[in-house]
């Protein structure tokens, strides 16, 4: 196509992609399948690569992250981002209402807007003539940091408004719980320090100097206010929120308007026990006087507005005794301390262990063995120690010293540059070899039934395996000589090992334990390159050209495949008959006319003829997407035997439900 046609196509692609971003990330109403979206994005990336002078800051390709920064510039807020005063009970709210009535000079019921208080990072966004110009952190309320590049990576943030207004809006950037769980799962696989909670993860992501890292973190954004030196295009806060929605901003749908503080209190009490139902963390509710005229009349104190207050939910914590600290060595050599606690009930579960992440955390919190410690479930997910009850010490407590040498191989531990974790760098460390093989055989990797953690330890202890390739050379007679190894279990194990040779490439990539390459990245790489040989030949530039593959991961992949021992392992796996090709459909080959194409599908209950993993593969290779929970985005539910709450919710929402027989008929259609 000529230049004029190319320009027209680029503009068309940008508009189409941003429309789909809005439908998916703001309205929660996706209209195309992920693979169709990816095809559009890859076409735009290709065209902009050929005509780089046509790339603009508003292009959706800029959401993947630009050039790393040396540092963040400071931003002076034209209007200070003040903090809110806090309320901790109903009486505090009634006292706030009394002050508002007194300030306005009325005894009539005040109209309030009540909003969820998102537990994230406060940000300010500036738009000029409808185009996103600059984004900044709150900082100290008067001066923040310019994080424009990182904010561009948030898909729900509109780069161009639906009206050409010059405005400033403020909101909260946050990390959804599922994204947080996935991030920490991937970090655990890479043996990196885990984030304590979604808020810290969001803040850390937005303060990355490399925007590509922020782009990988699945951040989201709720906007909650519009500010300006001059008159705003609305007479009330609720009106401003409605206008913001019309402009394309994502505004929290759970907000409510009430007349009088008692209705507000009832609303808040209703949410205290419901917050776990949300897909993101909240730590309270925000109550604001609705009328802008009243807000102006009430004004501000030196620290906060008189017309708003934040009600804080009580945090669920427990106190218990730290008995000991256990040290483990991971497959990449990272040394992880774990607190061993006296059992304590917390958020409905019994907690006996808590992550201490690394040595710095132990030092910062001043933790000693025998201490009474405060335990909290971070984001209701990961137990962590948030403090020490130093007033309860009786003198029997002992300081804890991190080991200087690896507890497995006795090699000296080191702290690599820019890392907080101590690490054993001995590639022959038994723990690293053992943990690497355990990872290789795990369900989400090569999925070798009958070769679990205990069996791997037994095989390693008897020197039958020293690498993942040794699994494919195991001899039946030698296995039968081991304790608790009967003929049937040995035959089943060897059959499972043989079956694993047929796995698609993405399982092998994940199983190899390449640093920074988790399950999702393994699938992306396998789908893009198709074969192991093609991936091994890829340069860093080629790798970073793949959507969602950043510079850090690309560098790790190239470094990994350059190791002679890795070359030897892969050659042995190939010689053993392990598949090295991607068995799924490439983006261009996925059908668009199947019953699953473009649909979000949930599997629930027990499937009798196929496994859940097989059903998921059938759906994805036919253009569908499998989700873990039922929501209004769900198009179809496949219900097996003993389907539970997901089936109930699907029926409540009027979502189509089919059984396993019908599902298989559709697959064969």
Residue pairs with C-beta under 8 A, 6 or more apart in sequence:
1 9
3 51
6 47
6 50
6 51
6 54
7 51
7 54
9 47
10 44
10 47
10 48
10 51
10 54
13 40
13 43
13 44
13 47
14 44
14 58
14 59
14 60
16 40
17 37
17 40
17 41
17 44
17 60
18 60
18 158
18 159
18 160
20 30
20 31
20 32
20 37
20 40
21 60
21 155
21 156
22 158
22 248
23 29
23 30
23 31
24 30
24 31
24 155
25 155
25 156
25 220
25 250
26 156
26 158
26 248
26 249
26 250
28 631
28 632
28 633
29 632
29 633
30 600
30 633
31 598
32 598
33 590
33 597
33 598
33 599
33 623
33 624
33 625
34 625
35 587
35 590
35 623
36 592
36 598
36 623
38 547
38 587
39 587
39 588
41 60
41 61
41 547
42 547
42 587
44 59
44 60
44 61
45 61
45 545
45 547
47 54
48 54
48 55
48 59
48 61
55 61
55 62
56 62
57 131
57 132
57 152
57 159
58 131
58 132
58 159
58 160
59 159
60 159
62 152
62 159
63 152
63 153
63 154
63 155
63 215
64 153
64 212
64 215
64 547
64 548
65 149
65 150
65 153
65 210
65 211
65 212
65 213
65 214
65 215
65 550
66 149
66 152
66 211
67 211
68 209
68 210
68 211
68 212
68 551
69 149
69 209
69 210
69 211
70 209
71 209
72 145
72 146
72 147
72 207
72 209
73 145
73 146
74 139
74 143
74 144
74 145
74 146
75 134
75 136
75 139
75 143
75 144
75 145
75 146
76 142
76 143
77 124
77 136
77 139
77 141
77 142
77 143
77 144
78 168
78 229
79 168
79 227
79 228
79 229
80 141
80 142
81 122
81 124
81 138
81 139
81 141
81 142
81 144
81 170
82 141
82 300
82 303
82 304
82 305
83 141
83 303
83 304
84 286
84 304
84 305
84 308
84 309
84 310
85 96
85 301
85 303
85 304
85 309
85 310
86 92
86 309
86 310
86 311
86 312
87 93
87 96
87 287
87 309
87 310
87 311
87 312
88 311
88 312
88 314
90 265
90 269
92 309
92 311
93 261
93 264
93 265
93 268
93 287
93 309
93 311
94 261
94 265
96 261
96 287
96 309
97 110
97 260
97 261
99 306
100 110
100 289
100 294
100 298
100 306
100 307
101 107
101 108
101 110
103 297
103 298
103 306
104 110
104 294
104 297
104 298
109 259
109 260
110 259
110 260
110 261
110 289
110 294
111 257
111 258
111 259
111 289
111 290
111 291
112 257
112 258
112 259
112 260
112 261
112 264
112 287
112 288
112 289
112 290
113 237
113 238
113 241
113 255
113 256
113 257
113 287
113 288
113 289
113 290
114 255
114 256
114 257
114 258
114 264
114 267
114 268
114 285
114 286
114 287
115 224
115 252
115 254
115 255
115 285
115 286
115 288
116 252
116 254
116 255
116 271
116 278
116 282
116 285
116 286
117 282
117 283
117 284
117 285
117 286
117 310
117 311
117 312
118 172
118 174
118 222
118 252
118 280
118 281
118 282
119 174
119 197
119 198
119 199
119 280
119 281
119 282
119 283
120 172
120 173
120 174
120 175
120 198
120 199
120 202
120 203
120 280
120 281
121 137
121 138
121 172
121 173
121 174
121 199
121 202
121 203
121 206
122 137
122 138
122 170
122 171
122 172
123 135
123 136
123 137
123 138
123 147
123 151
123 170
123 171
123 172
123 173
123 206
123 221
124 135
124 136
124 138
124 144
124 168
124 169
124 170
125 132
125 134
125 135
125 151
125 157
125 168
125 169
125 170
125 171
125 223
126 132
126 133
126 134
126 135
126 167
126 168
127 133
127 161
127 165
127 166
127 167
127 168
127 169
128 166
129 164
129 165
129 166
130 160
130 161
130 162
130 163
130 164
130 165
130 166
131 159
131 160
131 161
132 148
132 151
132 152
132 157
132 158
132 159
132 160
133 148
134 146
134 148
135 146
135 147
135 148
135 150
135 151
135 152
135 157
136 144
136 145
136 146
136 147
136 148
137 144
137 145
137 147
137 206
137 207
138 144
139 145
145 207
147 206
147 207
149 211
149 214
150 205
150 206
150 207
150 208
150 211
150 214
151 157
151 173
151 206
151 221
152 159
152 211
153 211
153 214
153 215
153 219
154 173
154 219
154 220
154 221
156 220
156 221
156 250
157 221
157 250
158 247
158 248
158 249
161 247
161 248
162 246
162 247
162 248
163 246
163 247
165 233
165 247
167 226
167 228
168 226
168 227
168 228
169 223
169 225
169 226
169 227
169 244
169 249
170 223
170 224
170 225
170 226
170 227
171 221
171 222
171 223
171 224
171 225
171 249
172 221
172 222
172 224
173 202
173 206
173 219
173 220
173 221
174 198
174 199
174 202
174 219
174 220
174 221
174 222
174 280
174 281
175 183
175 198
175 199
175 201
175 202
175 205
175 217
175 218
175 219
175 220
175 280
176 198
176 218
176 220
176 279
176 280
177 198
177 278
177 279
177 280
177 281
177 379
177 381
178 279
178 628
179 198
179 217
179 218
179 219
179 220
180 195
180 197
180 198
180 201
180 379
180 381
181 381
182 218
182 520
183 195
183 201
183 217
183 218
184 194
184 195
184 201
184 381
184 382
185 518
186 518
186 519
186 520
186 521
187 193
187 194
187 195
188 194
189 439
189 513
189 518
189 519
190 332
190 515
190 516
190 518
191 330
191 331
191 332
191 333
191 334
191 336
191 421
192 334
192 421
193 357
193 358
193 420
193 421
194 355
194 357
194 382
195 201
195 204
196 357
196 378
196 382
196 384
197 281
197 378
197 379
197 381
197 382
198 280
198 281
198 379
199 281
199 379
201 217
202 217
202 219
205 213
205 214
205 217
205 219
206 214
206 219
208 214
210 550
210 551
210 552
212 544
212 550
212 551
213 550
213 552
215 548
215 550
216 548
216 550
220 250
220 280
221 250
222 250
222 251
222 252
223 244
223 249
223 250
223 251
224 241
224 251
224 252
224 286
225 237
225 240
226 232
226 234
226 240
226 243
226 244
232 240
232 292
233 240
233 243
234 240
234 242
234 243
234 292
235 291
235 292
235 293
236 290
236 291
236 292
237 288
237 289
237 290
237 291
237 292
237 295
238 255
238 257
238 290
240 292
241 251
241 255
244 251
245 251
256 267
257 290
258 264
258 267
264 287
267 285
268 285
268 311
271 282
271 285
272 313
275 281
275 282
275 313
276 380
281 379
281 380
282 313
283 312
283 313
283 315
284 310
284 311
284 312
284 313
285 310
285 311
286 308
286 309
286 310
286 311
287 308
287 309
287 310
287 311
288 295
288 307
288 308
289 295
289 298
289 307
289 308
294 307
295 305
295 307
298 305
298 306
298 307
299 305
299 306
300 306
315 376
316 346
316 347
316 376
316 377
317 346
317 374
317 375
317 376
317 386
318 344
318 345
318 346
318 351
318 374
318 375
318 376
319 344
319 372
319 373
319 374
319 375
319 389
320 341
320 342
320 343
320 344
320 351
320 372
320 373
320 375
321 341
321 342
321 370
321 371
321 372
321 373
322 339
322 340
322 341
322 367
322 368
322 369
322 370
322 371
322 372
322 373
322 385
323 340
323 341
323 342
323 369
323 370
324 340
324 369
325 337
325 338
325 339
325 340
325 356
325 362
325 369
325 400
326 337
326 338
326 340
327 335
327 336
327 337
327 338
327 402
327 403
327 407
328 335
328 336
328 338
328 431
329 335
329 406
329 407
329 408
329 424
329 429
329 431
329 432
329 435
330 336
330 431
330 432
330 435
331 432
331 435
331 436
331 438
331 439
331 513
332 423
332 432
332 513
332 515
333 406
333 423
333 424
333 425
333 426
333 429
333 432
334 421
334 422
334 423
335 402
335 403
335 406
335 413
335 421
335 422
335 423
335 424
336 355
336 356
336 357
336 358
336 421
337 356
337 357
337 358
337 359
337 362
337 402
338 353
338 354
338 355
338 356
339 353
339 354
339 355
339 356
339 367
339 373
339 385
340 352
340 353
341 351
341 352
341 353
341 354
341 373
341 375
342 352
343 350
343 351
343 352
344 350
344 351
344 352
344 375
345 351
346 375
346 376
346 377
346 383
347 377
347 380
351 375
351 377
351 383
353 383
354 375
354 383
354 384
354 385
355 382
355 383
355 384
356 362
356 367
356 385
357 420
358 420
358 421
358 422
359 402
359 420
359 422
360 420
362 400
362 402
365 385
365 387
365 388
366 388
366 390
367 373
367 385
367 388
367 400
368 388
368 393
368 397
368 398
368 399
368 400
369 397
369 398
369 399
369 400
370 396
370 397
370 398
371 388
371 389
371 390
371 392
371 393
371 397
372 388
372 389
372 392
372 393
373 385
373 387
373 388
373 389
374 385
374 386
374 387
374 388
374 389
375 383
375 384
375 385
375 386
376 383
376 384
376 386
377 383
377 384
378 384
402 422
403 413
404 412
404 413
405 411
405 412
405 413
406 412
406 413
406 424
406 426
406 429
406 431
407 431
408 424
408 429
408 430
408 431
408 432
409 424
409 426
409 428
409 429
409 430
409 431
411 424
411 425
411 426
411 429
413 422
413 423
413 424
414 422
414 423
414 425
415 421
415 422
415 423
416 423
416 425
424 431
424 432
426 432
427 565
430 460
433 460
433 466
433 467
434 456
434 457
434 460
436 468
436 513
437 456
437 460
437 465
437 467
437 468
437 471
438 452
438 453
438 456
439 445
439 511
439 513
440 446
440 468
440 471
440 511
440 512
440 513
441 447
441 448
441 451
441 452
441 456
441 471
441 511
442 511
444 507
444 510
444 519
445 507
445 508
445 510
445 511
446 500
446 503
446 507
446 508
446 511
447 500
447 503
447 507
447 613
448 471
448 493
448 496
448 497
448 500
449 492
449 493
449 496
450 489
450 492
450 493
450 496
451 471
451 493
451 496
451 497
455 493
456 465
458 482
458 483
459 465
459 474
459 482
460 466
462 482
464 470
464 474
464 478
464 479
465 471
465 474
467 569
467 572
468 511
468 512
468 569
468 573
469 569
469 572
469 573
469 576
471 497
472 497
472 501
472 572
472 573
472 576
472 577
472 578
473 576
474 493
474 494
474 497
476 490
476 491
476 494
479 485
479 490
479 493
479 494
480 486
480 487
480 490
500 578
501 576
501 577
501 578
501 579
502 579
503 578
503 579
504 526
504 579
504 581
504 582
504 583
504 584
505 526
505 530
505 531
505 532
505 579
505 580
505 581
505 582
505 583
506 519
506 522
506 523
506 525
506 526
506 527
506 582
506 584
507 522
508 532
508 573
508 578
508 579
508 580
509 517
509 522
509 525
509 526
509 532
509 535
510 517
510 518
510 519
510 522
512 560
512 566
512 569
514 556
514 557
514 560
515 556
515 560
516 552
516 553
516 556
516 557
517 525
517 553
517 556
517 557
520 548
521 548
521 549
521 553
524 546
524 547
524 548
524 549
525 535
525 543
525 546
525 549
525 557
526 535
526 582
526 584
527 582
527 584
527 586
527 587
528 546
529 535
529 538
529 582
530 581
530 582
530 586
531 580
531 581
531 582
532 570
532 574
532 580
532 581
533 580
535 557
535 561
536 561
536 570
538 557
538 558
539 558
540 551
540 554
540 555
540 558
543 549
543 553
543 554
543 557
543 558
544 550
544 551
544 554
560 566
561 567
570 580
573 580
574 580
584 617
584 620
584 621
585 621
590 597
590 621
590 622
590 623
591 597
591 622
591 623
592 598
592 623
594 622
594 623
594 624
594 666
594 669
595 622
595 666
595 669
596 619
596 622
596 623
596 624
596 636
596 666
597 622
597 623
597 624
598 623
598 624
599 624
599 625
599 635
599 636
600 624
600 625
600 626
600 627
600 633
600 634
600 635
600 636
601 619
601 624
601 625
601 626
601 627
601 634
601 635
601 636
601 637
601 638
602 626
602 627
602 628
602 629
602 630
602 634
602 636
602 637
602 638
602 646
602 650
603 612
603 615
603 616
603 626
603 637
603 638
603 640
604 630
604 637
604 638
604 639
604 640
604 643
604 644
604 646
604 647
604 650
605 639
605 640
605 641
605 642
605 643
605 644
605 647
606 640
606 641
606 642
607 615
607 638
607 640
607 660
608 640
608 641
608 660
609 660
609 664
610 618
610 660
610 664
615 626
615 638
615 663
616 626
618 667
619 625
619 626
620 626
622 667
627 633
627 634
629 646
630 637
630 646
630 649
630 650
630 653
630 655
631 653
632 653
634 650
634 653
634 655
635 655
635 656
636 655
636 656
636 657
636 658
637 646
637 647
637 650
637 655
637 656
637 657
637 658
638 657
638 658
638 659
638 660
638 663
639 646
639 647
639 650
639 657
639 658
639 659
640 659
640 660
647 657
650 657
651 657
658 666
